[in-house]
Amino acid sequence: MQFGVFSVSDITADPTTGRTPSEAERIDAVVRIAQKTEEVGLDVFAIGEHHNPPFFSSSPTTLLAHIAALTSRIILSTSVTLITTNDPVRIAEEYAMAQHLAKGRLDLTLGRGNTVPVYPWFGQDIRQGLPLALDNYNLLHRLWREDVVDWEGQFRSALQGFTSTPRPLDDVPPFVWHGSIRTPETAEQAAYYGNGFFANNLFAPNGHFARLVHFYRERFEHYGHGTKEQAIVGLGGQAFISKRSQDAFDTFRPYFDAAPVYDHSVPLERWAEASPLSVGSPQQVIDKTLEFREFFGDYQRQLWIMDHSGMPLEMVLDQLDLLGAEVVPVLRKEMAARRAPGVAEAPTHASLVRARYGDGEVRQPRPNANRGDNVTGTSPYRDSDPARPAVYPVLR
Amino acid sequence: MTREGMTRELRSLVVINGGIGDPSSSRRLADKIARDTVAQLAARNVDASIRAIDLGPLAGEIAHAIVSGFPAGALLDAISELARADGVIVATPVYKAGISGLFKSFIDILDDDLLVATPVVLTATAGTARHALVVDDQLRPLFAYMRALSVPTSLFAAPEDWADPSLSRRSRRAAMELAALVAGRVGASMAEAGWDGYQHSFGSQAVHRGVQIDGDVVDLDTDLMRRATGGI
């Protein structure tokens, strides 16, 4: 079981002081939060992708690669990578590159995103959002698994004899989670490929996303990747912790009040009771998180939003201290004790390498010599499968 | 929900009452039709239960559901009851020349497919006969959008109508129409034959053949599902 934090990268005025951090301050703060995530013993740090103010995270791989250099243990991930408006060829290249630099400590969560105007900024049409997302992942999946790809889809120019470089570290692609809150097609795609499924578990009643998660589990089993209990499920959440429950509500309330994502016709207390939002003492946050398991079954990854809506850095770091010292150690123990036998471990690069090669030799792709025209012949790597030669366009 | 009884059949009628008074004239009108419908069904050897959903006590939950997108608590139970109804009688007061905002808000939070092919009697009450067309002008298009099976006779009652025997005649006529559709399982057979032809969304509370639409009945035979599994 992996525990960690995810951030949407919002830059918001602190409602208690009215001060808005600069982009520079907030970017530095998020790097510090990621380091702290490792220091307090958590397992995952994930960052969102946005292309409009008041968010800063337009280039997640740049940020994650930098954090990779400053950390040694945590897995870096996204929440989410836009599979709609990014060219899957660029996703394949950028995340493989970041995966190399992070020495395998990188995975990603794919999502459609919920910012309507972003589609035309990148030449796409939101009305085609879902087929675009499905098509793009089908291509991304192949780009990371086949040295040479011929591709024709509905939305981007065809590829002939294309090789995405660098090949993934150890020729094992970064693990992919598919994030969705309402789309069975996304759950089906995650199940078909044996990938993970992530529900953000925010802003809805307790257990609201369980039907979609259970659909994914059933389809995962249908496609022969294991039993439905062995499917790979990740959940989000948001937490605010104080030693005393009432202090948590008092301190969190102005940030909750300023957060535009909550329906403020409902008071904070009811959100904390009836939705996955966890506010209170460490024990209250533990109890609420253990309830997630009742709705969704044993799962592999739990991420919380900890830095939302203008919280100053010092407060976020204090929160992470409490999370790492008083909440997660208990959850690790309690969840391990309750876990059904045979449930899958959370995927890591090491476990994926082991699954692929066992004790055998790990493939390290070495390219053939450049032919002089920037294409490299019928086999781009020295050990590429000769039965699947590249078909290049005729060069004149 | 058992729709085929051993000897006599049991059907469920649900009243949706947008009136907020106690007693409410909207509720009174709906109850009158509900009782007439039960009598008509009994004549056809069909037993029926009546459950009333009064929207007044649910007003807070309805408002929260409009803003948050998620019905909860007693409201969720009411919607679940409505989803399983064999026949529905709706009643709204007329305010400011239109149907009640509370009533419209309740309909607004229902899943689009919740009332597909469900027989419905449309009624309204008002303080003046000048509002008589509100039922056919506003309720009928609303339930057409819901793809419900609205019966031909709609009812409207201004204060003077309660003393007019023709209101009872119209009530019996609407009840006869509803009973014919419910006893003949007209809506149910439409839903059974053509359910997949209507648009559904994942997580809807709609009920088809007694089963809530759930993960295991997601339509996998679609272009998008083929695309999800590597197809184009």
Interface residues (C-beta under 8 A of the other chain):
Chain A: L130 P131 L134 D135 N138 E152 G153 Q154 R182 T183 P184 E185 T186 E188 Q189 Y192 F203 A204 P205 H208 R211 L212 H214 F215 E218 D263 S265 V266 A274
Chain B: A63 H64 V67 S68 G69 F70 A72 S201 F202 G203 D214 G215 D216 V218 L220 D223 L224 M225 R227 A228 T229 G230 I232
